[in-house]
């Protein structure tokens, strides 16, 4: 199952692990796949620290960095980070702030400690994204940059290419994949609606083959709904050059997650996720809870557009992550994950997960071959 | 690709064609798969006529019949068909009738000719379903009965088994598949959310493998999102014993469809469908149009529960089918189809479609084998 894209990157198996945890990056790369560090929400200092650790532990293996490089938000590339934060804060209605604060208080989620990391991170700003890309490109073992949302701007594409690295981007709609191709990207990550985080409405089964045909000969990595080796066979059978798994690592041994959040993931079925605008302002898949339901009701504020909703919920996201086990925190927590959550029922090491994926893959392929008549 | 379930039925390839058109049934069975006639909405007389024709044209091949055998609707198994229709008609609010009639009139859809087939068909009644099953079981070449909605009642399961035939049912949720197994059915048709008609929220990629594992050793037919051979490889790799395709035949040469409806299907992308309660009262996937949008608005009537909405829209369904090309009929027409609609862009014979599916299947399997290292 070594695809051409594996060979181009120099990895053994076409398993791409999207994760916010450096330990998962290292473990998957060492197991023959490639870890891609999700750096959205990281400050440049935080990214430097994480990449230092990865470089030190990953040996001769390679990795990638995923960030969110916006094409444009009106006015957002014209100011200093401080001015940007102020502009965003000013744009959030008081009613939204109060609603959000009350939900957290009612669920017994402790306040963030005053004075600790007071700075709001500019998750979706060009200034921030540029700093993250610059840092990543100083690392020889970082071989790919991924854009989580939209087509990256031409200057970033050029910068990454000049450094001798590959750049790709997520696409949940055909037209986004075609725009990425037009912009000169090297590969597309095509995510169906069952995937965790931001995704469109068309499912993996239908979207993958259409995307693969539409952007050919660009390599497509299949995302959304992959948690076992049978699903990897499905993806590669359609012509994907690799698979992009995010949800699968969230409860792995190496993942950083509070026990209460792990438990929410482990106990959820595939019917327990929802596509909601309540955390980022764009439709993203996550576990259903009182928070996601509250923002849907007619008597509550409408979620703001991205990036505003994300700044509004910055506090909710970090508090519900840190204090995942406090009070009724899980009722209002941000737990992004795909529908595959229903098939993830135990905690294993990333190495074991990769081994299982490969075993299941081989078994499924054997099964297919056994269905064919003998020559 | 001859699965055990193929062998049990005595068919060559595990392709199950769900269709309302007798010509498609015959063409697919003759091509090596098996046609399953969707008889929901047929009167017993109409079914008799269709099965006579099929029996005459299908040669030595076999087929199935799909109907909707309700477990229970309060009071619906206690009356004569005439009383039932009256009961349903009485339960529909005047506001709903007026809204529906106005939409059709505004779109320029002609009235149904007075005196022609004036009788309302009892699509979802036990009385009607029993008559359809009885008729089907008189036909030696009809080898399987499928229930489109829910677990069939125990007496029907027993009746079908005593006749030496197989009985199965659709399931869009794990718990439905488990209930079917408990009721002693012989196979499950597992449909993901991308499928046309009634479906749940979990997508095929995620639902199929879970269902296959949950109801084992019962055979599972994979439905929802299958329109080419690569998608069939995906289904069989996960352990499905066959594939159930509905959308794929809707614009085939053999399908009965007005040119305007065909054109609606041929020109639609995968983003043009919606899951809507506006025609049957249960969430079903169909092409988006003004009708589906109108029933979602806050200033319009809420769709009634099944079976009421279906009786309310009985007139809309048959008028928009018959007069598909009149006025703005397509803006209010009932066009049920899955997300695969986006990959169906030409009219072909069913025989050619089956041949293509098999060719694509073999090519995709060859591709998978080529990715494996040489021994």
Interface residues (C-beta under 8 A of the other chain):
Chain A: X1 X2 X3 X173 X174 X192 X193 X194 X200 X201 X202 X203 X204 X205 X206 X207 X209 X210 X224 X225 X226 X227 X228 X230 X231 X233 X234 X235 X236 X237 X238 X239 X269 X270 X271 X338 X339 X340 X342 X343 X364 X365 X367 X368 X369 X371 X372 X373
Chain B: X1 X2 X3 X173 X174 X192 X193 X194 X200 X201 X202 X203 X204 X205 X206 X207 X209 X210 X224 X225 X226 X227 X228 X230 X231 X233 X234 X236 X237 X238 X239 X269 X270 X271 X338 X339 X340 X342 X343 X364 X365 X367 X368 X369 X371 X372 X373
